[in-house]
Amino acid sequence: MVDDVIVAVSSPPGRSARGLIRITGPTATACVLPLLEPCIDFHPPRMLQAVKLRLTDNRHALLPAFLTVYRGPASFTGQDLVELQCPGNPALLERIVQRTIAAGARLAEPGEFTFRAFLAGKLDLTQAEGIAGTIAATSDAQLRAATHLREGKLGRFAAELVSDIATQLALVEAGIDFVDQDDVVPIGPRMLDERLAALESRLSNLLANSRTWGSLEALPRVVLVGAPSTGKSTLFNALLGQERAVISEMPGTTRDILAEPLKLTSPSGGEIEVLLVDIAGIDTPSGMLDRHVQAAAERAIQEADLIMAIDDGTAPLPPLPAGKPILRVRTKSDLEPSSHANDLTVSVWRCEGLSELKSELASRFADASPTLSGETLALNPRHESALRDAMTFIQSARERLVGCLDHAALPHMELIAGDLRRALDAMACIGGQMSPDDVIGRIFATFCVGK
């Protein structure tokens, strides 16, 4: 039901300086009033208002908070919406939610605020998916992909295609339903084929230049491998620009697997991202703990997309697995120059070679790292399936025109109309909506039918 009032904590789980509670529904303000002491007149919409909340029936136990009211239909959900900001203690937030429920609200279902926004026409399905993707993003690539959806890029593309396909469908159906009208001139086969070819090309280009959502889920893994105390963790920190790993002159300082995203500039000037992984130095285990540490390091090496073989000239490189790309890096070059001409040399102490190393990593992953820039979109399986279905139906309609392009009348008009209708339905699944009445409306507007 969309006529009841729903409430939920909208800030992330855990403690924070501020927590956010949202209440929406036709009588949202009425469900908030019993919590306020004293009862107040709400300020004009969208103005932050200092209030005090009653957490119990004791009117002396009051909690300072801020309240903002968004009046429907100019709110996110299209209904009255109230936001309460208060100290981000989970127990306090839960108490306020329960007090709101006692005043007549109910706990919101997952995604129900966004669902109400969709029902109110505030966003389309792709934008709703963008909101979910933003919340779930674990990398910059996923966040950019979700932002593109949330900004409506795919939805606008789908709406344009829906409009264009509907126009062609209207022209074809005009030849079926209104051919006896003098002022109705059905579209010719060659012109229809040209327009359908343009639609097919737009769909093909989008599919060719987009990434699948699954390709954004895992960043390429660059694993630093070497003997103990060869400067792996020091280089790890230097590349990240922060003290992420504990470093020491004592061998065996690194025990756990440390992994952090590393942003790089691609040769084309865009931004790419890899996962930099620091592991324990490869050595002969001397006890149960060492065996577990070395086993974890071996697993990380097997999962690597690139092995950064670290050598400081004091110890030989450990055996490296066959079939894995390897980048040899000579550390501590300020102490001992490399004897291998192909090695990249770095000195963290002198800040030498780090830029060159990053450039080499960027060039290695220029085609593999999930990048999203410009008009590139990430498509989830639902989007990709709908786009491919639409393109298949458009191709089917064009195939029915083969050998008839120079004819005066369209062949197989009913079958072509059926293909276009299915293409229209496929695109409508993405974000746009089109009904038979809309198609008929286009026919009347285009050909002045019913004069």
JOWO-V164990 format. One record per residue. BURIAL is b if it has 9 or more other ideal C-beta (glycine too) atoms within 8 Angstrom, else e. D_LAST is the distance of its C-alpha to the last C-alpha in Angstrom with 2 decimals. Layout:
BEGIN
burial = <BURIAL	BURIAL>
d_last = <D_LAST	D_LAST>
END
This chain:
BEGIN
burial = <e	e	e	e	b	b	b	b	b	e	b	e	e	e	e	e	e	b	b	b	b	b	b	b	b	e	b	b	b	b	b	b	b	b	b	b	e	e	e	e	e	e	e	e	e	e	e	e	b	e	b	b	b	b	b	e	e	e	e	e	e	b	b	e	b	b	b	b	b	b	e	b	e	e	b	e	b	b	b	b	b	b	b	b	b	b	e	b	e	b	e	b	b	b	b	b	b	e	b	b	b	e	b	e	b	e	b	b	e	e	e	b	b	b	b	b	b	b	e	b	e	e	b	b	b	b	b	b	b	b	b	b	b	b	e	e	b	e	b	b	b	b	b	b	b	b	b	b	b	b	e	b	b	b	b	e	b	b	b	e	b	b	b	b	b	b	b	b	b	b	b	b	b	b	b	b	e	b	b	e	e	e	e	b	e	b	b	b	b	e	e	b	b	e	b	b	b	e	b	b	e	b	b	b	e	b	b	e	e	b	b	b	b	e	e	b	e	e	b	b	b	b	b	b	b	b	b	b	b	b	b	b	b	b	b	b	b	b	b	b	e	e	e	b	b	e	e	e	e	e	e	b	b	b	e	e	b	b	e	b	b	b	e	b	b	b	e	e	e	e	b	b	b	b	b	b	b	b	b	b	b	b	b	e	e	e	e	e	e	b	b	e	b	b	e	b	b	e	e	b	b	e	e	b	e	b	b	b	b	b	b	b	b	e	b	e	b	b	e	b	e	e	e	b	e	b	b	b	b	b	b	b	b	e	e	e	e	b	e	e	e	e	b	b	b	b	b	b	e	e	e	b	b	b	e	b	b	b	b	b	b	b	e	b	b	b	e	e	b	b	b	b	e	e	e	b	b	b	b	b	e	e	b	b	e	b	b	b	b	b	b	e	b	b	b	b	b	b	e	b	b	e	e	b	b	e	b	e	e	b	b	e	b	e	e	b	b	e	b	b	b	b	b	b	e	b	b	b	e	b	b	b	e	b	e	e	e	b	b	e	e	b	b	b	e	b	b	e	b	e	e>
d_last = <44.29	42.79	43.70	47.42	49.52	50.92	53.81	55.39	57.72	55.60	58.48	60.32	63.12	66.63	68.23	66.83	67.20	63.89	61.90	58.29	56.94	53.26	51.91	48.24	46.33	45.01	48.62	50.26	52.01	53.46	55.07	56.68	58.11	61.03	62.24	62.61	65.82	65.37	61.81	59.83	56.71	54.48	54.04	50.60	48.61	49.84	53.25	56.38	58.58	62.23	62.96	65.68	65.06	67.16	68.09	70.19	70.73	73.48	71.99	74.59	73.27	70.38	68.61	67.21	63.64	60.50	57.22	53.69	50.65	47.06	44.59	41.44	38.67	40.07	42.70	43.01	42.34	39.76	42.37	45.45	47.91	51.60	53.94	57.72	60.06	63.67	66.72	65.82	68.37	66.91	68.86	67.53	63.93	64.30	65.86	62.94	60.43	62.42	62.58	58.79	58.42	60.83	58.58	55.63	54.17	54.39	55.20	52.17	51.53	51.60	48.51	47.09	46.56	44.47	42.65	41.64	40.46	38.28	36.85	36.17	34.20	36.98	37.48	36.35	38.59	40.02	41.04	42.68	44.54	45.56	47.19	49.12	50.10	51.38	53.59	54.95	55.43	59.00	58.72	57.08	54.95	53.61	53.07	51.08	48.98	48.28	47.47	44.83	43.20	43.60	42.03	38.92	39.25	38.52	35.83	34.00	34.39	33.04	30.04	29.24	29.66	27.50	24.66	25.22	25.64	22.54	20.53	22.14	21.65	17.90	17.88	20.14	18.33	15.07	17.23	18.37	15.48	12.51	14.73	13.53	10.11	10.96	9.60	11.36	15.02	17.41	20.27	23.48	26.76	28.69	26.25	25.88	29.68	30.23	28.09	29.77	33.12	32.57	31.85	34.92	37.01	36.17	37.13	40.24	41.37	41.04	43.07	45.62	46.19	46.33	49.30	49.64	50.52	53.70	54.97	55.22	57.38	60.67	62.01	64.32	67.89	70.65	74.03	77.15	80.07	83.70	87.20	88.11	88.49	86.80	84.43	81.34	80.66	81.47	78.96	76.44	76.74	76.66	73.43	71.76	73.20	74.56	77.64	75.99	78.98	82.56	84.81	88.58	91.37	92.36	91.15	88.75	87.05	83.58	83.30	79.70	76.61	74.78	71.20	69.07	65.83	66.57	63.93	64.25	62.60	61.28	62.05	58.45	58.85	56.95	58.53	59.75	61.73	64.57	66.82	70.40	72.97	76.65	79.05	82.80	85.05	85.75	89.37	91.68	91.27	94.43	93.46	90.87	88.76	88.85	87.79	84.69	83.90	84.30	82.21	79.33	79.70	79.58	76.37	74.76	75.91	74.38	71.00	71.11	68.59	71.12	74.82	76.23	79.89	82.02	85.48	87.87	90.67	92.96	91.86	90.39	86.78	86.43	85.19	81.43	79.18	78.23	74.61	73.65	72.72	75.55	75.80	79.44	80.13	83.57	84.14	86.94	86.96	88.93	91.84	91.72	89.63	87.89	89.55	86.27	84.42	81.03	81.35	79.30	81.84	81.27	83.45	81.99	85.03	84.25	80.44	80.51	78.24	75.68	72.86	73.64	73.65	70.25	68.85	70.27	68.74	65.34	65.52	66.55	63.54	60.94	58.98	60.00	59.54	56.23	54.66	51.25	50.21	47.21	44.14	46.19	45.22	47.12	45.29	46.48	46.26	43.00	41.28	42.78	41.92	38.24	38.03	39.85	37.69	34.50	36.12	37.29	33.85	32.40	35.36	34.71	31.13	32.58	35.29	32.79	31.66	35.27	35.85	32.18	31.28	31.13	28.99	25.50	24.09	24.93	27.80	28.15	24.63	25.35	28.69	27.45	24.79	27.69	29.86	27.36	26.77	30.57	30.90	28.39	30.41	33.60	32.53	31.24	34.80	36.15	34.38	30.59	28.48	25.20	23.65	21.18	18.71	19.04	18.23	15.04	14.13	14.88	12.68	9.50	10.97	12.10	9.51	6.21	5.66	3.78	0.00>
END
